[in-house]
Amino acid sequence: MIQNDYITKADLEAFKIDLIESLKSLLTEKDNLPKTLKTYQVERVLKVSNGTIQNYRKQGLLNPKKIGGTLYYSAEEVGSLLTINSPLAS
């Protein structure tokens, strides 16, 4: 037996509501991102090595705060460096 599956207006409305709720939750998660990043996180975001991070510190491109032996970088600062180094920025 062949079963016919029809999409009704009610199905589309329910899908629309689910989609909007999913998008809202994604946007609020973005607001919950950390304000600071550790060195290994900066390496992953910028896709560079630890040595490159050190060079960025020496050049003054990154200005971390040291708390208890751990360096913390401003997420805003890392984001701006990411846009500067982006191939699309050229």
KOLVEX-372734 format. One record per atom (N, C-alpha, C, O): residue number from 1; residue in one letter; atom name; x, y, z. Coordinates in nm, 4 decimals, decimal comma. Each point is the difference from the previous one (the first is absolute). Layout:
# KOLVEX-372734
(pt NUM; A; CA; (X; Y; Z)) ...
This chain:
# KOLVEX-372734
(pt 1; M; N; (0,0819; -0,1168; 0,0000)) (pt 1; M; CA; (-0,0819; 0,1168; 0,0000)) (pt 1; M; C; (0,0877; 0,1251; 0,0000)) (pt 1; M; O; (0,0983; 0,0069; 0,0737)) (pt 2; I; N; (-0,1330; 0,0902; -0,1547)) (pt 2; I; CA; (0,0751; 0,1247; -0,0093)) (pt 2; I; C; (-0,0668; 0,1039; 0,0891)) (pt 2; I; O; (-0,1209; 0,0222; -0,0060)) (pt 3; Q; N; (0,2043; 0,0408; 0,0893)) (pt 3; Q; CA; (-0,0523; 0,1011; 0,0902)) (pt 3; Q; C; (0,0319; 0,1376; -0,0584)) (pt 3; Q; O; (0,1151; 0,0279; -0,0335)) (pt 4; N; N; (-0,2137; 0,0557; 0,0216)) (pt 4; N; CA; (0,0205; 0,1347; -0,0514)) (pt 4; N; C; (0,0225; 0,0951; 0,1161)) (pt 4; N; O; (-0,0823; 0,0094; 0,0911)) (pt 5; D; N; (0,1961; 0,0617; -0,0953)) (pt 5; D; CA; (0,0302; 0,0992; 0,1021)) (pt 5; D; C; (-0,0183; 0,1379; -0,0613)) (pt 5; D; O; (0,0707; 0,0377; -0,0934)) (pt 6; Y; N; (-0,1649; 0,0358; 0,1463)) (pt 6; Y; CA; (-0,0272; 0,1341; -0,0490)) (pt 6; Y; C; (0,0434; 0,1012; 0,1047)) (pt 6; Y; O; (-0,0138; -0,0214; 0,1205)) (pt 7; I; N; (0,0664; 0,1317; -0,1703)) (pt 7; I; CA; (0,0385; 0,1086; 0,0894)) (pt 7; I; C; (-0,1151; 0,0993; 0,0026)) (pt 7; I; O; (-0,0433; 0,0510; -0,1034)) (pt 8; T; N; (-0,0039; -0,0255; 0,2219)) (pt 8; T; CA; (-0,1124; 0,0930; 0,0152)) (pt 8; T; C; (0,0506; 0,1359; 0,0470)) (pt 8; T; O; (0,1163; 0,0154; 0,0374)) (pt 9; K; N; (-0,2054; 0,0818; -0,0403)) (pt 9; K; CA; (0,0360; 0,1339; 0,0494)) (pt 9; K; C; (0,0368; -0,0061; 0,1480)) (pt 9; K; O; (0,0892; 0,0716; 0,0455)) (pt 10; A; N; (-0,1576; -0,1564; 0,0282)) (pt 10; A; CA; (0,0304; -0,0142; 0,1432)) (pt 10; A; C; (0,1408; -0,0560; 0,0197)) (pt 10; A; O; (0,0710; 0,0414; 0,0917)) (pt 11; D; N; (-0,0304; -0,1353; -0,1774)) (pt 11; D; CA; (0,1358; -0,0548; 0,0068)) (pt 11; D; C; (0,1034; 0,1094; -0,0261)) (pt 11; D; O; (0,1014; 0,0091; 0,0693)) (pt 12; L; N; (-0,1286; 0,0736; -0,1703)) (pt 12; L; CA; (0,0928; 0,1092; -0,0323)) (pt 12; L; C; (0,0065; 0,1028; 0,1126)) (pt 12; L; O; (0,1076; 0,0515; 0,0304)) (pt 13; E; N; (-0,2200; -0,0215; 0,0308)) (pt 13; E; CA; (-0,0007; 0,0934; 0,1128)) (pt 13; E; C; (0,0815; -0,0550; 0,1168)) (pt 13; E; O; (0,0772; 0,0726; 0,0625)) (pt 14; A; N; (-0,0950; -0,2016; -0,0338)) (pt 14; A; CA; (0,0757; -0,0628; 0,1091)) (pt 14; A; C; (0,1489; 0,0010; -0,0309)) (pt 14; A; O; (0,0821; 0,0233; 0,0888)) (pt 15; F; N; (-0,0471; -0,0485; -0,2145)) (pt 15; F; CA; (0,1405; 0,0022; -0,0408)) (pt 15; F; C; (0,0572; 0,1402; 0,0149)) (pt 15; F; O; (0,1125; 0,0171; 0,0470)) (pt 16; K; N; (-0,1904; 0,0835; -0,0873)) (pt 16; K; CA; (0,0447; 0,1388; 0,0105)) (pt 16; K; C; (0,0279; 0,0361; 0,1454)) (pt 16; K; O; (0,1020; 0,0620; 0,0301)) (pt 17; I; N; (-0,1906; -0,0997; 0,0587)) (pt 17; I; CA; (0,0174; 0,0311; 0,1420)) (pt 17; I; C; (0,1239; -0,0698; 0,0557)) (pt 17; I; O; (0,0771; 0,0603; 0,0747)) (pt 18; D; N; (-0,0581; -0,1864; -0,1107)) (pt 18; D; CA; (0,1191; -0,0738; 0,0446)) (pt 18; D; C; (0,1279; 0,0642; -0,0530)) (pt 18; D; O; (0,0990; 0,0113; 0,0723)) (pt 19; L; N; (-0,1016; 0,0301; -0,1974)) (pt 19; L; CA; (0,1169; 0,0621; -0,0615)) (pt 19; L; C; (0,0339; 0,1316; 0,0688)) (pt 19; L; O; (0,1166; 0,0266; 0,0291)) (pt 20; I; N; (-0,2158; 0,0541; -0,0034)) (pt 20; I; CA; (0,0230; 0,1287; 0,0668)) (pt 20; I; C; (0,0550; -0,0215; 0,1407)) (pt 20; I; O; (0,0913; 0,0710; 0,0419)) (pt 21; E; N; (-0,1448; -0,1665; 0,0301)) (pt 21; E; CA; (0,0491; -0,0288; 0,1351)) (pt 21; E; C; (0,1449; -0,0483; -0,0039)) (pt 21; E; O; (0,0803; 0,0372; 0,0856)) (pt 22; S; N; (-0,0472; -0,1192; -0,1836)) (pt 22; S; CA; (0,1379; -0,0491; -0,0136)) (pt 22; S; C; (0,0954; 0,1151; -0,0286)) (pt 22; S; O; (0,1088; 0,0070; 0,0572)) (pt 23; L; N; (-0,1496; 0,0828; -0,1457)) (pt 23; L; CA; (0,0849; 0,1150; -0,0324)) (pt 23; L; C; (0,0181; 0,0915; 0,1206)) (pt 23; L; O; (0,1095; 0,0510; 0,0235)) (pt 24; K; N; (-0,2159; -0,0303; 0,0525)) (pt 24; K; CA; (0,0103; 0,0826; 0,1205)) (pt 24; K; C; (0,0974; -0,0609; 0,1000)) (pt 24; K; O; (0,0786; 0,0716; 0,0620)) (pt 25; S; N; (-0,0836; -0,2040; -0,0461)) (pt 25; S; CA; (0,0905; -0,0643; 0,0956)) (pt 25; S; C; (0,1443; 0,0095; -0,0468)) (pt 25; S; O; (0,0906; 0,0152; 0,0820)) (pt 26; L; N; (-0,0680; -0,0239; -0,2123)) (pt 26; L; CA; (0,1364; 0,0148; -0,0520)) (pt 26; L; C; (0,0524; 0,1410; 0,0239)) (pt 26; L; O; (0,1162; 0,0176; 0,0363)) (pt 27; L; N; (-0,1994; 0,0807; -0,0559)) (pt 27; L; CA; (0,0427; 0,1380; 0,0206)) (pt 27; L; C; (0,0294; 0,0291; 0,1461)) (pt 27; L; O; (0,0934; 0,0744; 0,0298)) (pt 28; T; N; (-0,1701; -0,1308; 0,0612)) (pt 28; T; CA; (0,0272; 0,0235; 0,1413)) (pt 28; T; C; (0,1250; -0,0747; 0,0448)) (pt 28; T; O; (0,0701; 0,0460; 0,0902)) (pt 29; E; N; (-0,0408; -0,1606; -0,1517)) (pt 29; E; CA; (0,1241; -0,0710; 0,0316)) (pt 29; E; C; (0,1201; 0,0835; -0,0407)) (pt 29; E; O; (0,1023; -0,0019; 0,0684)) (pt 30; K; N; (-0,1128; 0,0747; -0,1779)) (pt 30; K; CA; (0,1091; 0,0859; -0,0451)) (pt 30; K; C; (0,0308; 0,1050; 0,1056)) (pt 30; K; O; (0,1163; 0,0340; 0,0214)) (pt 31; D; N; (-0,2197; 0,0179; 0,0449)) (pt 31; D; CA; (0,0197; 0,1001; 0,1046)) (pt 31; D; C; (0,0669; -0,0583; 0,1235)) (pt 31; D; O; (0,0572; 0,0742; 0,0800)) (pt 32; N; N; (-0,0633; -0,2052; -0,0633)) (pt 32; N; CA; (0,0578; -0,0654; 0,1169)) (pt 32; N; C; (0,1438; -0,0444; -0,0214)) (pt 32; N; O; (0,0551; -0,0729; 0,0826)) (pt 33; L; N; (0,0064; 0,1158; -0,1921)) (pt 33; L; CA; (0,1389; -0,0381; -0,0256)) (pt 33; L; C; (0,0904; 0,0628; 0,1052)) (pt 33; L; O; (-0,0326; 0,1053; 0,0549)) (pt 34; P; N; (0,1466; -0,1695; -0,0262)) (pt 34; P; CA; (0,0898; 0,0550; 0,1020)) (pt 34; P; C; (0,0597; 0,1331; -0,0440)) (pt 34; P; O; (0,0209; 0,0241; -0,1189)) (pt 35; K; N; (0,0060; 0,0611; 0,2163)) (pt 35; K; CA; (0,0610; 0,1298; -0,0272)) (pt 35; K; C; (0,1506; -0,0115; -0,0145)) (pt 35; K; O; (0,0642; 0,0850; -0,0616)) (pt 36; T; N; (-0,0077; -0,1922; 0,1196)) (pt 36; T; CA; (0,1446; -0,0215; -0,0096)) (pt 36; T; C; (0,0280; -0,1408; -0,0515)) (pt 36; T; O; (-0,0810; -0,0914; 0,0155)) (pt 37; L; N; (0,1974; 0,0768; -0,0768)) (pt 37; L; CA; (0,0421; -0,1285; -0,0554)) (pt 37; L; C; (0,1388; -0,0337; 0,0514)) (pt 37; L; O; (0,0826; 0,0887; 0,0213)) (pt 38; K; N; (-0,0576; -0,2168; -0,0016)) (pt 38; K; CA; (0,1336; -0,0461; 0,0352)) (pt 38; K; C; (0,0813; -0,0166; -0,1277)) (pt 38; K; O; (-0,0547; 0,0027; -0,1102)) (pt 39; T; N; (0,1849; -0,0197; 0,1257)) (pt 39; T; CA; (0,0893; -0,0073; -0,1154)) (pt 39; T; C; (-0,0405; -0,1105; -0,0967)) (pt 39; T; O; (-0,0034; 0,0232; -0,1209)) (pt 40; Y; N; (-0,0274; -0,1430; 0,1708)) (pt 40; Y; CA; (-0,0339; -0,1094; -0,0913)) (pt 40; Y; C; (-0,1285; 0,0299; -0,0772)) (pt 40; Y; O; (-0,0166; -0,0457; -0,1131)) (pt 41; Q; N; (-0,0751; 0,1229; 0,1743)) (pt 41; Q; CA; (-0,1227; 0,0361; -0,0695)) (pt 41; Q; C; (0,0273; 0,1024; -0,1095)) (pt 41; Q; O; (-0,0597; -0,0056; -0,1076)) (pt 42; V; N; (0,1503; 0,0993; 0,1355)) (pt 42; V; CA; (0,0381; 0,0988; -0,1003)) (pt 42; V; C; (0,0676; -0,0699; -0,1181)) (pt 42; V; O; (-0,0243; 0,0351; -0,1154)) (pt 43; E; N; (0,1085; -0,1334; 0,1444)) (pt 43; E; CA; (0,0660; -0,0760; -0,1065)) (pt 43; E; C; (-0,1040; -0,0643; -0,0917)) (pt 43; E; O; (0,0136; 0,0035; -0,1223)) (pt 44; R; N; (-0,1165; -0,0615; 0,1814)) (pt 44; R; CA; (-0,1038; -0,0667; -0,0796)) (pt 44; R; C; (-0,0809; 0,0993; -0,0815)) (pt 44; R; O; (-0,0314; -0,0254; -0,1163)) (pt 45; V; N; (-0,0025; 0,1386; 0,1771)) (pt 45; V; CA; (-0,0812; 0,0994; -0,0699)) (pt 45; V; C; (0,0764; 0,0601; -0,1176)) (pt 45; V; O; (-0,0534; 0,0121; -0,1102)) (pt 46; L; N; (0,1790; 0,0254; 0,1348)) (pt 46; L; CA; (0,0801; 0,0640; -0,1046)) (pt 46; L; C; (0,0685; -0,1005; -0,0930)) (pt 46; L; O; (0,0535; 0,0370; -0,1046)) (pt 47; K; N; (-0,0559; -0,1647; 0,1443)) (pt 47; K; CA; (0,0651; -0,1072; -0,0766)) (pt 47; K; C; (0,1485; 0,0297; -0,0201)) (pt 47; K; O; (0,0527; -0,0053; -0,1112)) (pt 48; V; N; (0,0129; 0,0370; 0,2236)) (pt 48; V; CA; (0,1439; 0,0272; -0,0004)) (pt 48; V; C; (0,0647; -0,0783; 0,1138)) (pt 48; V; O; (-0,0687; -0,0559; 0,0856)) (pt 49; S; N; (0,2013; 0,0529; -0,0860)) (pt 49; S; CA; (0,0734; -0,0743; 0,1025)) (pt 49; S; C; (0,0219; 0,0867; 0,1240)) (pt 49; S; O; (-0,0265; 0,1202; 0,0004)) (pt 50; N; N; (0,0756; -0,1855; 0,1039)) (pt 50; N; CA; (0,0323; 0,0685; 0,1246)) (pt 50; N; C; (0,1072; 0,1063; -0,0242)) (pt 50; N; O; (-0,0057; 0,1084; 0,0580)) (pt 51; G; N; (0,1018; -0,1390; -0,1420)) (pt 51; G; CA; (0,1065; 0,0953; -0,0314)) (pt 51; G; C; (-0,0532; 0,1261; -0,0674)) (pt 51; G; O; (0,0479; 0,1104; 0,0259)) (pt 52; T; N; (-0,1462; -0,1280; -0,1114)) (pt 52; T; CA; (-0,0612; 0,1155; -0,0664)) (pt 52; T; C; (-0,0731; 0,0869; 0,1009)) (pt 52; T; O; (0,0038; 0,1228; -0,0085)) (pt 53; I; N; (-0,0706; -0,1868; 0,1046)) (pt 53; I; CA; (-0,0674; 0,0756; 0,1066)) (pt 53; I; C; (0,1032; 0,0810; 0,0774)) (pt 53; I; O; (-0,0236; 0,1160; 0,0336)) (pt 54; Q; N; (0,1378; -0,1774; -0,0054)) (pt 54; Q; CA; (0,1069; 0,0699; 0,0720)) (pt 54; Q; C; (0,0496; 0,1193; -0,0820)) (pt 54; Q; O; (0,0241; 0,1074; 0,0550)) (pt 55; N; N; (-0,0090; -0,1260; -0,1851)) (pt 55; N; CA; (0,0425; 0,1108; -0,0859)) (pt 55; N; C; (-0,1037; 0,1124; -0,0006)) (pt 55; N; O; (0,0360; 0,1177; 0,0011)) (pt 56; Y; N; (-0,1628; -0,1531; -0,0027)) (pt 56; Y; CA; (-0,1056; 0,1012; 0,0061)) (pt 56; Y; C; (0,0090; 0,0788; 0,1299)) (pt 56; Y; O; (-0,0229; 0,1209; 0,0015)) (pt 57; R; N; (0,0566; -0,1902; 0,1089)) (pt 57; R; CA; (0,0169; 0,0702; 0,1284)) (pt 57; R; C; (0,1176; 0,0973; -0,0078)) (pt 57; R; O; (-0,0109; 0,1146; 0,0438)) (pt 58; K; N; (0,1228; -0,1598; -0,0993)) (pt 58; K; CA; (0,1185; 0,0859; -0,0109)) (pt 58; K; C; (-0,0258; 0,1212; -0,0887)) (pt 58; K; O; (0,0501; 0,1093; 0,0267)) (pt 59; Q; N; (-0,1290; -0,1294; -0,1330)) (pt 59; Q; CA; (-0,0312; 0,1092; -0,0931)) (pt 59; Q; C; (-0,1077; 0,0932; 0,0540)) (pt 59; Q; O; (-0,0264; 0,1053; -0,0581)) (pt 60; G; N; (-0,0355; -0,1438; 0,1688)) (pt 60; G; CA; (-0,1042; 0,0828; 0,0598)) (pt 60; G; C; (-0,1376; -0,0212; -0,0620)) (pt 60; G; O; (-0,0929; 0,0759; 0,0276)) (pt 61; L; N; (0,0793; -0,1785; -0,1111)) (pt 61; L; CA; (-0,1298; -0,0281; -0,0609)) (pt 61; L; C; (-0,0962; -0,0637; 0,0995)) (pt 61; L; O; (-0,1214; 0,0172; -0,0103)) (pt 62; L; N; (0,1759; -0,0901; 0,1056)) (pt 62; L; CA; (-0,0788; -0,0611; 0,1071)) (pt 62; L; C; (0,0577; 0,0448; 0,1337)) (pt 62; L; O; (0,1214; -0,0030; 0,0201)) (pt 63; N; N; (-0,2081; 0,0442; 0,0702)) (pt 63; N; CA; (0,0426; 0,0463; 0,1320)) (pt 63; N; C; (-0,0737; -0,0796; 0,1073)) (pt 63; N; O; (-0,1037; 0,0437; 0,0501)) (pt 64; P; N; (0,1574; -0,1608; -0,0151)) (pt 64; P; CA; (-0,0705; -0,0847; 0,0976)) (pt 64; P; C; (0,0183; 0,0498; 0,1427)) (pt 64; P; O; (0,0899; 0,0784; 0,0306)) (pt 65; K; N; (-0,1773; -0,1262; 0,0537)) (pt 65; K; CA; (0,0109; 0,0223; 0,1444)) (pt 65; K; C; (0,0439; -0,1320; 0,0614)) (pt 65; K; O; (-0,0530; -0,1059; -0,0337)) (pt 66; K; N; (0,1506; 0,1130; 0,1242)) (pt 66; K; CA; (0,0502; -0,1214; 0,0638)) (pt 66; K; C; (-0,0621; -0,0127; 0,1386)) (pt 66; K; O; (0,0156; 0,0866; 0,0861)) (pt 67; I; N; (-0,0863; -0,1970; -0,0679)) (pt 67; I; CA; (-0,0631; -0,0266; 0,1293)) (pt 67; I; C; (0,0430; -0,1389; 0,0451)) (pt 67; I; O; (-0,0353; -0,1003; -0,0621)) (pt 68; G; N; (0,1113; 0,0955; 0,1700)) (pt 68; G; CA; (0,0451; -0,1277; 0,0540)) (pt 68; G; C; (0,0819; -0,0835; -0,0965)) (pt 68; G; O; (-0,0104; -0,1227; 0,0010)) (pt 69; G; N; (0,0905; 0,1852; -0,0832)) (pt 69; G; CA; (0,0846; -0,0725; -0,0938)) (pt 69; G; C; (-0,0687; -0,0341; -0,1314)) (pt 69; G; O; (0,0625; -0,0597; -0,0876)) (pt 70; T; N; (-0,1883; 0,0955; 0,0717)) (pt 70; T; CA; (-0,0733; -0,0278; -0,1230)) (pt 70; T; C; (-0,0281; 0,1307; -0,0726)) (pt 70; T; O; (-0,0440; 0,0977; 0,0607)) (pt 71; L; N; (0,0697; -0,0966; -0,1914)) (pt 71; L; CA; (-0,0268; 0,1186; -0,0803)) (pt 71; L; C; (-0,1433; -0,0032; -0,0509)) (pt 71; L; O; (-0,0458; -0,1016; -0,0522)) (pt 72; Y; N; (-0,0247; 0,2132; 0,0677)) (pt 72; Y; CA; (-0,1364; 0,0137; -0,0488)) (pt 72; Y; C; (-0,0042; 0,1138; -0,1006)) (pt 72; Y; O; (0,0490; 0,1099; 0,0260)) (pt 73; Y; N; (-0,1088; -0,1382; -0,1417)) (pt 73; Y; CA; (-0,0081; 0,0969; -0,1085)) (pt 73; Y; C; (-0,1431; 0,0490; -0,0146)) (pt 73; Y; O; (-0,0946; -0,0766; 0,0183)) (pt 74; S; N; (0,0788; 0,2022; -0,0508)) (pt 74; S; CA; (-0,1320; 0,0571; -0,0230)) (pt 74; S; C; (-0,0590; -0,0602; -0,1282)) (pt 74; S; O; (0,0648; 0,0007; -0,1047)) (pt 75; A; N; (-0,1861; -0,0518; 0,1132)) (pt 75; A; CA; (-0,0655; -0,0586; -0,1173)) (pt 75; A; C; (-0,0210; 0,1061; -0,1074)) (pt 75; A; O; (0,0062; -0,0299; -0,1192)) (pt 76; E; N; (-0,0309; 0,1530; 0,1610)) (pt 76; E; CA; (-0,0164; 0,1106; -0,0947)) (pt 76; E; C; (0,1294; 0,0244; -0,0768)) (pt 76; E; O; (-0,0019; 0,0186; -0,1217)) (pt 77; E; N; (0,1137; -0,0186; 0,1931)) (pt 77; E; CA; (0,1302; 0,0226; -0,0610)) (pt 77; E; C; (0,0339; -0,1112; -0,0992)) (pt 77; E; O; (0,0513; 0,0264; -0,1088)) (pt 78; V; N; (-0,0799; -0,1499; 0,1468)) (pt 78; V; CA; (0,0258; -0,1145; -0,0877)) (pt 78; V; C; (-0,0903; 0,0083; -0,1230)) (pt 78; V; O; (0,0434; -0,0297; -0,1113)) (pt 79; G; N; (-0,1680; 0,0697; 0,1313)) (pt 79; G; CA; (-0,0922; 0,0140; -0,1123)) (pt 79; G; C; (0,0455; 0,1052; -0,0992)) (pt 79; G; O; (-0,0099; -0,0197; -0,1211)) (pt 80; S; N; (0,0598; 0,1313; 0,1719)) (pt 80; S; CA; (0,0488; 0,1050; -0,0902)) (pt 80; S; C; (0,1241; -0,0466; -0,0748)) (pt 80; S; O; (0,0184; 0,0337; -0,1169)) (pt 81; L; N; (0,0665; -0,1109; 0,1837)) (pt 81; L; CA; (0,1184; -0,0540; -0,0664)) (pt 81; L; C; (-0,0410; -0,1005; -0,1057)) (pt 81; L; O; (0,0641; -0,0102; -0,1046)) (pt 82; L; N; (-0,1686; -0,0627; 0,1307)) (pt 82; L; CA; (-0,0504; -0,0982; -0,0961)) (pt 82; L; C; (-0,0497; 0,0694; -0,1260)) (pt 82; L; O; (0,0247; -0,0490; -0,1103)) (pt 83; T; N; (-0,0936; 0,1612; 0,1235)) (pt 83; T; CA; (-0,0500; 0,0711; -0,1178)) (pt 83; T; C; (0,1138; 0,0673; -0,0766)) (pt 83; T; O; (-0,0051; 0,0119; -0,1224)) (pt 84; I; N; (0,1070; 0,0315; 0,1949)) (pt 84; I; CA; (0,1160; 0,0612; -0,0669)) (pt 84; I; C; (0,0741; -0,1038; -0,0835)) (pt 84; I; O; (0,0431; 0,0291; -0,1116)) (pt 85; N; N; (-0,0281; -0,1511; 0,1655)) (pt 85; N; CA; (0,0747; -0,1051; -0,0685)) (pt 85; N; C; (-0,0838; -0,0778; -0,0993)) (pt 85; N; O; (0,0510; -0,0896; -0,0673)) (pt 86; S; N; (-0,1790; 0,1224; 0,0570)) (pt 86; S; CA; (-0,0879; -0,0719; -0,0907)) (pt 86; S; C; (0,0380; 0,0256; -0,1449)) (pt 86; S; O; (0,0292; 0,1139; -0,0365)) (pt 87; P; N; (-0,0289; -0,2186; -0,0479)) (pt 87; P; CA; (0,0323; 0,0205; -0,1407)) (pt 87; P; C; (-0,1035; 0,0898; -0,0693)) (pt 87; P; O; (0,0306; 0,0621; -0,1018)) (pt 88; L; N; (-0,1509; -0,0550; 0,1555)) (pt 88; L; CA; (-0,1031; 0,0840; -0,0594)) (pt 88; L; C; (0,0210; 0,1478; 0,0312)) (pt 88; L; O; (-0,0547; 0,0868; -0,0681)) (pt 89; A; N; (0,1354; -0,0583; 0,1728)) (pt 89; A; CA; (0,0239; 0,1388; 0,0387)) (pt 89; A; C; (0,0923; 0,0718; -0,0966)) (pt 89; A; O; (0,0049; 0,1230; -0,0006)) (pt 90; S; N; (0,0681; -0,1973; -0,0810)) (pt 90; S; CA; (0,0952; 0,0604; -0,0937)) (pt 90; S; C; (-0,0681; 0,0621; -0,1174)) (pt 90; S; O; (0,0663; 0,0549; -0,0879)) 
